[in-house]
């Protein structure tokens, strides 16, 4: 299969990654110093930008969900979701934060309890620790993913633009997205995805190494971690080659089942009723402090080092990972409304994450505060990657559950790797989906190589530094994207209201023949062949008549007809504005029970019928014009054309506009 890579995106990204990897392998010590210095500079000078950006993303996502814009679909109006709710949620969760909650579920609450940003270790610091954990893994984090996913799904599935980040800029710069600006944005997205996924893979392999050391006494070290990355990436290639439905979907569902089993085990074997209390209190603490925490930079406490290691790192990690997770959830969310999409992406995974963090984090804190298991805090302070396995020592069958946890992390590892490969391949191919297998394989290998390079350059600290650095330019891209999608949605809302409220006479014109023929049309459901003939002949005749008349006024009109599918389409070009599209399609349905009197037993052919349904720019208008005579069809076309012109008149100052396919 011929290569589909977009060279202006693919080549700069590959060159940058190659140079960085080579430099890191040649001089890892200097690489570590550069990473650390750059991270500290960005955290010190631009920490405010990360915090402000994330607050904007959260407010904007919630605004879209509960505004009139929420009714629009991520796809044509008649589109349906491609995946069931459970499959959809499974893929959201596995791609979004799977490895993260495995790595930090026990470690982070203990670290914040033992070394709080303000004050000393105490009961209050334990309470505050869970509040910080919920803040880092809550709505703010998922709003980042929601915004990028929404932007991609809306412009691609509803308006036919490429499934890449550049499409969000179309309402602002028009066709320039296909030039240098668009290439630069997509290159940043590729680099952000590669380094974001590499960071996650780095966390995963550190935890797997610690688990293998705990269970099988395997040496902890960079050599072991490199071998693990190579082995797991090799396994991930099989899933990459299988594709979205065969590989990623099944692995994602497996992830949810495995994670749910481990969660249930700890919940039942641990302080169950204490966890009920803790969960409710954690939610209350989170809701009551979210605004204060969202804008808190610890300016007066001079905690810049704590901020760069925790909150700023998390925001940068989510932002750098947003092109990957955003595009992935966009691809699996076609057909859902904006409201359904945002509520699903924000609240479902965040709710599960809150439950996970409560069960693991509060159980760990309970063991320290109430059972005197202080060795856990000491172990986590020395090595955060050992936290989960040291915690599982408290429970029955610790060896078995530790092996189970290792397998779960590995499966999350594989899911993140193959999902990331799929996404980077799409971006670097200009939004094309069905690309040669070697391209996905190339990116899967690249992610592993970058993860190895980051581990050589300083392990956990280098991974954090890479995320903070690469997230800065993409945060700016996301802010511009918010304005772009708002402008596009506002335009669509104006159009929707214009078409709804603009009244004109003769809504659908007249029906051919007498009242007898009209009654016949109502009670006799047309056969599929009859509807197809009507669309391929009568509809085309009416469209050709309109075309001839408009061409007298120098309009560029195109009439097309797919006889096999029975789709007739008229397009009137409007330079630098929405084209007018009037399309009629044959849609097959099962004949309803009320179609015939009880005394009639329909034949097999009569059990199916077809409607000649009208489609405009934004999808199916859900009315049937089968049986209209040619004059009535022409009248309906003109009615819709008049409404379209009314819409354009109301939006003449809003340019450039998004194209409609």
QUIJO-V636903 format. One record per residue. N is the residue number from 1. D_CENTER is the distance of its C-alpha to the mean C-alpha in Angstrom with 1 decimal. Layout:
n;d_center
N;D_CENTER
N;D_CENTER
//
This chain:
n;d_center
1;28.0
2;28.0
3;25.7
4;22.9
5;22.1
6;22.1
7;24.9
8;24.4
9;21.0
10;21.9
11;25.3
12;24.8
13;21.9
14;24.1
15;27.2
16;25.7
17;24.4
18;27.7
19;29.8
20;28.1
21;28.4
22;32.0
23;32.9
24;31.5
25;33.4
26;36.6
27;36.6
28;34.3
29;36.3
30;36.1
31;32.4
32;32.0
33;34.1
34;32.2
35;28.8
36;30.3
37;32.1
38;29.2
39;27.0
40;29.8
41;30.4
42;26.8
43;26.7
44;30.1
45;29.6
46;26.0
47;25.1
48;25.4
49;22.7
50;20.0
51;21.1
52;21.4
53;18.0
54;16.2
55;18.5
56;17.7
57;13.9
58;14.8
59;17.5
60;15.6
61;12.8
62;15.6
63;17.7
64;15.4
65;15.0
66;18.8
67;20.0
68;21.2
69;18.0
70;16.2
71;18.2
72;16.7
73;14.6
74;11.7
75;14.4
76;18.2
77;19.8
78;21.1
79;17.9
80;17.1
81;14.1
82;14.2
83;13.9
84;15.8
85;14.6
86;15.7
87;14.1
88;10.7
89;11.3
90;12.7
91;9.8
92;7.6
93;10.7
94;11.9
95;9.2
96;8.8
97;12.5
98;14.8
99;17.3
100;17.2
101;18.5
102;21.0
103;22.3
104;22.5
105;23.1
106;26.8
107;27.3
108;25.7
109;27.7
110;30.8
111;30.5
112;30.0
113;32.9
114;35.2
115;34.3
116;33.1
117;32.3
118;35.2
119;38.2
120;39.4
121;38.4
122;39.2
123;38.2
124;36.5
125;34.6
126;33.3
127;32.1
128;30.6
129;28.9
130;26.8
131;26.1
132;24.8
133;22.7
134;21.1
135;20.5
136;18.8
137;16.4
138;16.0
139;14.4
140;14.7
141;12.5
142;9.7
143;10.1
144;9.3
145;5.7
146;5.9
147;7.9
148;6.3
149;3.4
150;6.7
151;8.9
152;7.8
153;7.9
154;10.9
155;12.9
156;12.5
157;13.0
158;15.3
159;17.1
160;17.2
161;16.3
162;15.0
163;11.4
164;11.7
165;11.6
166;15.2
167;14.7
168;13.9
169;17.5
170;19.1
171;20.4
172;22.0
173;23.5
174;23.5
175;24.3
176;24.5
177;20.8
178;22.4
179;24.7
180;25.0
181;22.6
182;19.7
183;20.7
184;20.9
185;17.4
186;15.9
187;18.4
188;17.3
189;13.6
190;15.1
191;17.4
192;14.8
193;12.8
194;16.2
195;17.6
196;14.8
197;14.7
198;18.5
199;18.8
200;17.1
201;19.3
202;22.2
203;21.9
204;21.6
205;24.7
206;26.7
207;26.2
208;27.1
209;30.2
210;31.3
211;30.9
212;33.0
213;35.5
214;35.8
215;36.3
216;38.0
217;39.2
218;37.2
219;37.7
220;35.1
221;34.8
222;33.0
223;34.6
224;33.3
225;29.8
226;29.9
227;31.2
228;28.4
229;25.7
230;27.5
231;28.0
232;24.5
233;23.0
234;25.6
235;24.5
236;20.9
237;22.1
238;23.2
239;19.7
240;18.4
241;21.2
242;20.6
243;17.2
244;14.2
245;16.2
246;19.2
247;18.0
248;14.5
249;14.5
250;18.0
251;17.5
252;14.6
253;17.0
254;19.8
255;18.1
256;17.8
257;21.4
258;22.7
259;21.1
260;22.4
261;25.8
262;26.1
263;25.0
264;27.6
265;30.3
266;30.1
267;30.0
268;33.1
269;35.0
270;34.4
271;35.5
272;33.9
273;35.4
274;34.9
275;31.2
276;31.2
277;32.9
278;30.7
279;27.4
280;28.8
281;30.2
282;27.0
283;25.0
284;27.9
285;28.1
286;24.4
287;24.6
288;27.9
289;27.0
290;23.4
291;24.7
292;27.3
293;25.1
294;22.4
295;25.1
296;27.3
297;28.0
298;31.2
299;33.2
300;36.4
301;36.2
302;35.5
303;32.8
304;31.0
305;31.1
306;29.5
307;26.8
308;26.0
309;26.0
310;23.8
311;22.0
312;21.6
313;20.7
314;17.9
315;16.5
316;16.9
317;15.4
318;12.1
319;12.3
320;13.3
321;10.6
322;7.9
323;8.1
324;7.8
325;5.1
326;3.0
327;4.8
328;5.0
329;2.9
330;4.2
331;7.2
332;7.8
333;7.6
334;10.4
335;13.3
336;12.2
337;13.5
338;11.9
339;13.9
340;12.9
341;9.1
342;9.8
343;12.5
344;10.8
345;7.9
346;10.8
347;13.8
348;13.5
349;12.2
350;14.2
351;17.2
352;17.3
353;17.1
354;19.9
355;21.9
356;21.5
357;22.6
358;25.4
359;26.8
360;26.8
361;27.3
362;29.9
363;31.6
364;32.1
365;33.4
366;35.6
367;37.2
368;38.0
369;39.3
370;41.1
371;41.9
372;42.8
373;40.4
374;40.3
375;40.1
376;36.3
377;35.9
378;38.1
379;36.2
380;32.9
381;34.5
382;35.7
383;32.6
384;29.2
385;28.2
386;31.0
387;30.1
388;28.6
389;31.5
390;34.1
391;32.7
392;33.0
393;36.7
394;37.3
395;36.4
396;38.2
397;37.5
398;35.9
399;36.2
400;34.5
401;31.7
402;31.3
403;31.1
404;28.6
405;26.4
406;26.8
407;25.7
408;22.6
409;21.7
410;22.4
411;20.2
412;17.2
413;18.4
414;18.4
415;14.9
416;13.5
417;15.9
418;15.3
419;11.5
420;12.0
421;14.8
422;13.0
423;10.5
424;13.5
425;15.6
426;13.6
427;13.6
428;17.2
429;18.2
430;17.4
431;14.6
432;16.7
433;15.4
434;18.7
435;20.1
436;23.0
437;22.5
438;24.2
439;21.5
440;18.9
441;21.9
442;22.7
443;19.3
444;19.5
445;23.0
446;22.1
447;19.7
448;22.6
449;25.1
450;23.3
451;23.0
452;26.7
453;27.5
454;25.9
455;27.8
456;31.0
457;30.5
458;30.6
459;28.3
460;26.3
461;27.4
462;26.5
463;22.9
464;22.6
465;24.3
466;22.1
467;18.9
468;20.7
469;22.1
470;19.2
471;17.1
472;19.8
473;19.4
474;15.6
475;16.0
476;18.3
477;16.0
478;13.4
479;16.4
480;17.5
481;14.2
482;14.6
483;18.0
484;17.2
485;14.8
486;17.4
487;20.1
488;18.7
489;18.1
490;21.5
491;23.0
492;21.6
493;23.0
494;26.3
495;26.4
496;25.7
497;28.4
498;30.8
499;30.7
500;31.1
501;34.0
502;35.9
503;38.8
504;41.1
505;43.8
506;43.5
507;40.0
508;40.1
509;43.7
510;46.2
511;46.2
512;48.6
513;51.9
514;53.7
515;52.6
516;53.5
517;50.9
518;48.3
519;49.0
520;48.9
521;45.4
522;44.2
523;45.7
524;45.5
525;41.9
526;41.9
527;41.5
528;38.6
529;41.1
530;42.6
531;39.3
532;38.4
533;41.9
534;41.5
535;38.2
536;39.7
537;43.0
538;43.2
539;39.8
540;40.3
541;43.8
542;42.5
543;39.8
544;42.4
545;44.7
546;42.1
547;41.3
548;45.0
549;45.5
550;42.6
551;43.6
552;46.9
553;45.1
554;43.5
555;40.0
556;37.9
557;37.1
558;35.7
559;36.4
560;34.9
561;35.5
562;34.1
563;37.1
564;35.7
565;32.6
566;34.6
567;32.2
568;34.1
569;32.4
570;33.9
571;32.2
572;33.9
573;32.8
574;32.5
575;32.5
576;29.7
577;28.6
578;27.0
579;29.0
580;30.5
581;29.5
582;31.4
583;30.7
584;32.3
585;31.1
586;32.8
587;30.8
588;32.4
589;32.9
590;35.0
591;38.2
592;38.3
593;41.2
594;42.8
595;43.2
596;46.6
597;49.5
598;50.1
599;53.0
600;51.0
601;49.3
602;46.6
603;46.7
604;43.8
605;43.2
606;43.4
607;40.6
608;38.1
609;37.9
610;35.8
611;35.0
612;34.9
613;31.8
614;31.0
615;27.7
616;27.1
617;24.4
618;21.8
619;22.7
620;25.3
621;27.9
622;29.2
623;32.9
624;35.2
625;37.9
626;39.7
627;43.5
628;43.4
629;46.1
630;45.4
631;46.4
632;44.1
633;41.1
634;42.0
635;42.2
636;38.7
637;37.3
638;39.3
639;38.1
640;34.4
641;35.3
642;37.2
643;34.2
644;32.0
645;34.7
646;34.8
647;31.1
648;31.5
649;34.5
650;32.5
651;29.8
652;32.1
653;31.5
654;27.7
655;27.1
656;25.5
657;23.7
658;20.7
659;22.0
660;21.8
661;22.0
//
